[in-house]
Every structure is written in structure tokens, then in C-alpha cells.
Amino acid sequence: MAWTNIANGDNTGDILNKINGIGAYLASATEIIENYQIPTSAWVNDSTYTDFPYKADIPFSACTPNHIPYVHFGIDQEISGSYIGATSGDGKVSIWSDKKESFIIPYILLFEGSDNI
């Protein structure tokens, strides 16, 4: 499922269908990791993103390059603007940061597919 926007002119039924579609998509997560601790030592120098020079690979055995990862950062990380990501790979989810810091990621979800939500 590709992300869908609620647009001006959508009636109540259209909006409800879109919300239900998003809920069904979120419920389709195939794998979940909860409360993952990122140690400071997980961050390595990386040149993928100029403004985010550190990358951490999170081991996730069920992950493949065909998964769509969703990383739910904690509130402190969300509002800091210091973190971006994520991409999926064989056995890992990768995230990027502008600093090396240890923290807990409340949860990481994997979805089947190759489109961003």
C-alpha cells in the first residue's frame, strides 16, 4: 500500500476508508522488535547522508531488502532532529544520526513490500 493523503473534498466515508486502510496496513507488520538498545559502539562513520555521518545497523534476522522498515524512535530522539532512517537489508535495519548516542528504540516494524508508506 502506498501512503494516501486525506484531501479537501473527501467525504466522511472516504476519510474513514483511508483511515481503515492505514490501520490495516499497520496491522500487517510481519515482524516486530521492541525496546531495542542502541549502544554507542553501534555507530560507525558513514558517508550516505552528509548531515548524518553515523550509521547503526540493527540486527534483525527476519529482515530482507524487500522489507519496509518503520523505526519508532523515542520522543527525545524524535524531537532532537538527530536521527533519520531506516533502510532494510539482509538481516538488518540501518538508521543514521548526527551523533553517537546510546538509547532505546521503543519498536521497529517490518512490512512486506518495496514502497515507502
C-alpha positions, 0 to 999 in steps of 0.5 A: 500500500502506498501512503494516501493523503486525506484531501479537501473534498473527501467525504466522511466515508472516504476519510474513514476508508483511508483511515481503515486502510492505514490501520490495516496496513499497520496491522500487517507488520510481519515482524516486530522488535521492541525496546531495542538498545542502541549502544554507542559502539553501534555507530560507525562513520558513514558517508550516505547522508552528509548531515548524518555521518553515523550509521547503526545497523540493527540486527534483525534476522527476519529482515530482507531488502524487500522489507519496509522498515518503520523505526519508532524512535523515542520522543527525545530522539524524535524531537532532537532532529538527530536521527533519520532512517531506516533502510532494510537489508539482509538481516538488518535495519540501518538508521543514521544520526548526527551523533553517537548516542546510546538509547532505546528504540521503543519498536521497529516494524517490518512490512512486506513490500518495496514502497515507502508508506 
